Amino acid sequence: MDTWDSRWSKLAADLDALAAAQEAAESDATVADLTRAEHATIALADRLRAAIGAEVMVDLPDGEPVRGLLVEATATWLLVRAAARESAEHLIPLPAVDGVAGLGPGAAPAGGREPALTQQLRALQRDRRAVLVRTRARLHRGRIARVGADHLDLDVFDGPGPRARVVPFAALLCVSLAPAGLEP
């Protein structure tokens, strides 16, 4: 038979349990809010840096994805190395990326000063490498003749029209090393 004291003890225990449950729920909500706030500060470049060495598929606006090993990633560009049989490297400006498959949940901040897209393009120019330049409109085969602040000049190997073409970075989707045999 319950006594008056035992009923009060049970009521007090129930109230303590309810208070503990309420406190736990509030704590969980706070942790979830803090986690969402932290995720909101993570940039795509940080996600890409954390995935270096992973196989990725990068979607581009022309509908032709780039698949391969993510070799390098910065705040403005990424470098993907295609399968061994192709041995091509693809330099992709970050603004041209429509989506990426193959990234994990991690993030890695920049380790210091990162090379700019223009530096990478000037290296291709200096080495006189044959490249395939994909824009929103078409694919051009040639050599980079000059690199400006917001464009590159391409000496086109073939095709209709003039042999020199200016490509604004805003239209640039991808610059790939041309496979052997595609040089003039």
Secondary structure, 3 states (H helix, E strand, C coil): CCCHHHHHHHHHHHHHHHHHHHHHHHHHHHHHHHHHHHHCCCCHHHHHHHCCCCEEEEECCCCCCEEEEEEEECCCEEEEECCCCCCCEEEEEHHHCCEEECCCCCCCCCCCCCCCHHHHHHHHHHCCCEEEEEECCCEEEEEEEEECCCEEEEEECCCCCCCEEEEEHHHEEEEEECCCCCCC
